[in-house]
């Protein structure tokens, strides 16, 4: 029904306007009693889907990736579509508008999206107010730095976000891999990244002691554009800093073998969707094999079918996330993937 009735209407709208319209629609339908119907249609309940990863128990391994619910507005509502976890953000200490519009583009012929949103969000403290309500789903907090913050002061921004979210999320995702904040990817270099993650681990420990709680898992979200040498550095960094895992991968700046019109493919920003599926799986497999599966991996990038999801799990991912595939295929994709996992017993 989604691909026949809903998607054609949404795709008539500007991509960003369609996103906000979808949010409003989900919120409205949930308020008037459709939550139970959504759960009946899309939630697959089976203990065989449960996963315990970095100390957290997930009802199923399929999550909603960061960028969809940036401001933590509909995390419970999205859980009704069958997700085992929802990652909010990217959040920054101060609110920011992001990059000028238009900044979100559909590449329909490629089943892809280019975005240069630029960490547009209402700020971490605004999100905290909504996160204070009960969660029906595990929540990850994806954190970044404000655009105006120079890289040499970036650690302060990440620490502010960690402190603010500690009591309200189940894990942290450290975003240093978005291509849409100038200079951000420079933080992926070995020296600055190691220093940043060590400070976050130290603050995590301190805050856990202060609040008499367990430390929250810290994951690093990496770009698909890293070389093999850089990926080996990531493995070393994870071992040295003792963070809890890696999210592979963010969007790509590559534009190879695209079918869509040049007016779209030459737009600046990060590319997500089908064209990323093979590269993200390659990164997952490389990290899993070269590290000896020393840490958990969350696989994301180009998952548009159960087959895509299974390939990532077989390559070494412990959990997976959807974003662009959810837009193109609709909420039934979550159910299809969970049922495929049960059949394959991955």
matplotlib code that plots the C-alpha trace (Angstrom):
import matplotlib.pyplot as plt

x = [0.0, 2.8, 4.5, 1.3, -0.6, 1.5, 4.9, 3.7, 2.0, 5.0, 7.3, 5.2, 6.5, 9.9, 12.0, 12.4, 8.7, 7.7, 9.8, 8.0, 4.6, 5.3, 6.2, 3.0, 1.0, 2.6, 2.0, -1.6, -2.5, -0.8, -2.8, -6.1, -5.5, -3.6, -0.6, -2.2, -2.9, 0.6, 1.9, -0.4, 0.7, 4.5, 5.8, 7.2, 7.4, 9.7, 12.3, 14.6, 15.0, 16.3, 20.0, 22.2, 24.8, 27.2, 25.3, 21.9, 19.0, 17.3, 13.9, 15.1, 18.2, 16.6, 16.9, 16.0, 19.2, 20.1, 18.9, 15.3, 14.1, 16.8, 15.0, 13.7, 10.1, 8.6, 10.8, 7.9, 5.7, 8.4, 8.8, 5.3, 6.6, 8.7, 12.1, 14.1, 15.9, 15.8, 18.8, 18.0, 20.1, 22.6, 22.3, 24.6, 24.9, 23.3, 20.4, 21.4, 19.5, 21.8, 22.7, 20.6, 17.7, 17.2, 19.5, 17.7, 17.4, 15.9, 17.7, 14.8, 16.5, 19.2, 16.9, 19.1, 19.1, 21.7, 21.6, 23.6, 21.4, 24.3, 23.2, 20.0, 18.5, 16.9, 19.8, 20.4, 18.6, 15.4, 15.6, 16.2, 12.8, 11.0, 13.4, 12.2, 9.0, 8.9, 10.6, 9.0, 12.2, 16.0, 17.3, 20.7, 21.9, 23.9, 26.1, 28.1, 29.6, 28.1, 29.3, 30.8, 32.9, 36.4, 37.8, 40.3, 37.4, 35.1, 35.6, 33.7, 30.7, 30.7, 31.1, 28.2, 25.9, 27.1, 26.4, 23.0, 21.8, 23.4, 20.3, 18.0, 19.6, 20.8, 23.9, 25.9, 26.9, 29.8, 29.4, 32.7, 31.8, 29.1, 30.4, 28.1, 29.8, 33.0, 36.1, 34.2, 35.7, 39.2, 38.3, 38.4, 42.2, 43.9, 45.3, 42.3, 39.9, 41.8, 41.9, 38.2, 37.1, 39.4, 37.8, 34.3, 35.2, 36.6, 33.5, 31.2, 32.9, 32.8, 29.1, 28.2, 29.9, 28.2, 24.7, 25.3, 24.5, 26.3, 28.5, 26.6, 28.0, 29.9, 29.9, 31.8, 30.1, 32.5, 32.4, 32.4, 35.1, 37.9, 40.8, 41.9, 44.8, 42.3, 40.0, 43.0, 43.5, 39.9, 40.4, 43.5, 41.6, 38.7, 41.2, 43.1, 40.1, 38.0, 34.9, 32.0, 31.6, 31.4, 28.5, 29.4, 28.6, 27.6, 26.8, 29.4, 30.8, 31.4, 29.3, 30.2, 27.8, 24.8, 21.8, 20.0, 20.2, 23.4, 21.3, 20.8, 24.0, 26.2, 24.5, 27.0, 26.3, 26.3, 24.8, 22.7, 20.6, 21.1, 24.5, 26.0, 25.0, 28.1, 30.6, 29.1, 29.0, 32.7, 33.6, 31.6, 33.4, 36.8, 36.4, 35.0, 37.7, 40.7, 39.7, 38.8, 35.3, 36.8, 33.9, 30.2, 29.3, 26.1, 25.6, 23.9, 23.9, 21.7, 19.5, 16.4, 15.5, 15.8, 18.6, 20.6, 20.1, 21.1, 24.3, 25.3, 24.6, 26.5, 29.4, 29.7, 27.1, 25.4, 22.7, 21.5, 19.8, 17.5, 17.1, 16.8, 15.4, 12.6, 11.7, 11.7, 10.2, 8.0, 7.5, 6.8, 10.5, 11.2, 8.8, 10.1, 13.7, 12.8, 10.9, 13.8, 16.2, 13.9, 13.9, 17.7, 18.3, 21.1]
y = [0.0, 2.4, 2.1, 2.2, 5.0, 6.8, 7.1, 8.6, 11.4, 12.1, 12.1, 14.9, 17.1, 18.7, 16.0, 18.0, 19.1, 15.5, 14.6, 17.1, 16.1, 12.5, 13.5, 15.4, 12.5, 9.9, 12.1, 12.8, 9.1, 8.0, 10.5, 9.4, 5.7, 4.2, 3.1, -0.3, -0.8, 0.0, -2.4, -5.2, -4.6, -4.2, -5.5, -9.1, -10.5, -13.5, -14.2, -15.5, -11.9, -10.6, -9.6, -8.6, -6.2, -4.0, -4.9, -3.9, -6.2, -5.4, -6.8, -7.2, -6.1, -3.6, 0.1, 3.5, 5.4, 8.8, 11.8, 10.7, 11.7, 14.4, 16.1, 13.1, 13.9, 10.6, 7.8, 5.9, 6.3, 5.0, 1.9, 1.0, 0.3, -2.6, -1.1, -2.6, 0.7, 4.3, 6.6, 10.3, 13.2, 14.3, 16.7, 19.6, 21.7, 24.8, 24.9, 25.5, 25.9, 23.8, 24.6, 26.7, 25.1, 23.2, 20.6, 17.3, 15.6, 12.3, 10.4, 8.2, 6.3, 5.2, 4.7, 7.2, 10.5, 13.3, 15.5, 18.4, 19.2, 20.3, 19.0, 21.1, 20.5, 22.3, 21.6, 18.8, 20.5, 20.8, 17.1, 16.2, 17.6, 15.0, 12.2, 12.5, 10.7, 6.9, 5.0, 2.0, 1.4, 1.5, 4.9, 5.9, 9.5, 10.6, 13.6, 16.1, 19.6, 23.0, 24.3, 27.5, 25.4, 25.0, 21.5, 22.2, 22.9, 20.2, 17.9, 20.4, 20.1, 16.4, 16.4, 18.8, 16.5, 13.4, 15.0, 16.3, 12.9, 10.5, 9.9, 9.7, 7.5, 3.9, 4.4, 7.2, 7.4, 9.8, 11.4, 12.6, 11.4, 13.7, 15.4, 18.4, 20.2, 21.8, 20.2, 17.6, 14.6, 15.8, 14.5, 11.0, 11.2, 9.0, 11.5, 13.8, 10.9, 9.0, 12.1, 12.8, 9.2, 9.0, 12.2, 10.9, 7.6, 9.4, 11.6, 8.6, 6.9, 10.0, 10.6, 6.9, 7.1, 10.4, 9.1, 5.7, 4.2, 1.9, 3.5, 4.0, 2.3, 4.6, 3.8, 5.6, 6.3, 6.2, 7.2, 4.7, 6.7, 5.6, 3.7, 0.2, 1.9, 4.3, 1.4, -0.4, 2.8, 2.6, -0.9, 0.3, 3.3, 1.1, -1.1, 1.8, 3.8, 0.8, 2.2, -0.3, -0.5, 1.0, 2.1, 1.4, 3.6, 7.2, 8.7, 8.8, 11.7, 9.3, 9.6, 6.5, 4.7, 6.8, 6.7, 9.9, 13.3, 15.3, 18.1, 15.8, 13.7, 16.8, 18.3, 18.6, 16.5, 12.9, 10.2, 7.4, 4.6, 1.7, 2.9, 2.6, -1.0, -2.8, -0.4, -0.3, -4.1, -4.2, -1.9, -4.2, -7.3, -5.6, -4.5, -7.8, -9.9, -7.7, -7.2, -10.8, -9.6, -7.8, -5.3, -5.1, -3.5, -1.7, -2.0, 0.8, 1.9, 0.9, -1.6, -1.8, -5.4, -8.4, -9.7, -6.5, -6.8, -10.5, -9.7, -7.2, -9.5, -12.3, -9.9, -9.3, -6.8, -7.4, -4.9, -3.0, 0.4, 1.8, 5.2, 5.7, 2.2, 3.1, 6.1, 4.2, 0.9, 1.9, 0.4, -3.0, -3.3, -3.7, -6.6, -8.2, -8.1, -9.5, -12.3, -13.0, -13.1, -15.7, -17.8, -17.6, -17.9, -15.4]
z = [0.0, 0.9, -2.5, -4.5, -2.6, -0.1, -1.7, -5.0, -3.1, -0.9, -4.0, -5.5, -2.7, -2.2, -0.3, 2.9, 2.9, 2.5, 5.5, 7.7, 6.3, 7.1, 10.7, 11.1, 9.6, 11.9, 14.9, 14.0, 13.2, 16.4, 18.5, 17.1, 17.9, 15.0, 17.1, 17.8, 14.2, 13.2, 15.8, 14.6, 11.0, 11.4, 14.8, 14.7, 18.2, 18.5, 21.1, 18.4, 17.1, 20.4, 20.5, 23.4, 22.0, 24.0, 27.1, 25.8, 25.0, 21.7, 20.8, 17.3, 15.4, 13.0, 14.0, 12.6, 11.7, 12.9, 10.8, 10.6, 14.1, 14.7, 17.6, 19.4, 18.6, 17.5, 18.9, 20.5, 17.5, 15.2, 17.4, 16.3, 12.9, 14.3, 14.9, 17.7, 18.4, 17.3, 17.0, 17.4, 16.3, 15.2, 18.2, 18.9, 22.0, 20.5, 18.1, 14.5, 11.2, 9.1, 5.5, 3.2, 1.4, -0.9, 0.8, 0.3, -3.1, -4.3, -7.0, -7.9, -10.7, -8.2, -5.2, -3.4, -1.6, -1.4, 1.7, 2.9, 5.9, 8.1, 11.5, 11.6, 15.0, 17.9, 20.3, 22.7, 25.7, 23.7, 22.8, 26.5, 27.5, 25.2, 26.2, 29.8, 28.9, 29.0, 26.2, 24.6, 22.6, 23.1, 22.1, 20.7, 21.0, 18.0, 18.9, 17.0, 17.1, 16.2, 12.8, 14.4, 16.9, 15.6, 15.5, 18.3, 20.6, 19.3, 22.3, 24.5, 22.2, 22.4, 26.1, 26.5, 24.5, 26.4, 29.8, 28.7, 27.3, 29.7, 31.8, 28.7, 26.0, 26.0, 23.9, 22.2, 18.6, 17.9, 14.5, 13.0, 9.6, 8.1, 5.0, 5.6, 8.4, 7.2, 8.5, 10.6, 8.8, 9.8, 13.3, 11.9, 11.7, 14.2, 16.6, 17.1, 17.0, 19.7, 21.9, 21.4, 22.3, 25.3, 26.7, 26.1, 27.8, 30.7, 31.0, 30.6, 33.5, 35.7, 34.9, 35.6, 39.1, 39.8, 38.8, 40.3, 36.9, 34.4, 31.7, 28.5, 25.4, 23.0, 19.3, 16.5, 13.3, 10.3, 6.7, 3.8, 2.1, 4.4, 2.9, 4.1, 6.0, 7.7, 8.6, 10.2, 12.2, 13.3, 14.6, 16.5, 17.9, 19.1, 20.9, 22.4, 23.6, 24.6, 23.0, 22.5, 18.8, 15.3, 13.1, 9.5, 7.6, 7.1, 3.7, 0.9, -1.2, -4.1, -7.2, -9.2, -11.7, -10.9, -13.3, -12.3, -14.0, -13.5, -12.1, -9.0, -8.9, -8.9, -5.9, -2.9, 0.1, 1.3, -0.8, 0.8, -0.5, -3.0, -4.5, -1.0, -0.3, -1.5, -0.1, 3.4, 3.4, 2.3, 5.3, 7.7, 6.4, 6.5, 10.1, 11.3, 9.6, 10.4, 14.0, 14.6, 15.5, 18.4, 18.7, 17.7, 14.4, 13.4, 9.7, 7.8, 4.1, 1.2, 2.9, 0.6, 0.9, 3.3, 1.1, 1.7, 5.4, 5.6, 3.6, 6.2, 9.1, 7.3, 6.7, 10.5, 11.5, 14.9, 14.3, 11.2, 10.6, 7.9, 6.6, 2.8, 2.3, 4.8, 2.7, -0.6, 0.6, 3.5, 7.0, 5.7, 5.0, 8.8, 9.1, 5.9, 7.3, 10.7, 9.1, 6.8, 9.8, 11.4, 8.3, 7.9, 11.6, 11.3]

ax = plt.figure().add_subplot(projection="3d")
ax.plot(x, y, z, "-o")
ax.set_aspect("equal")
plt.show()
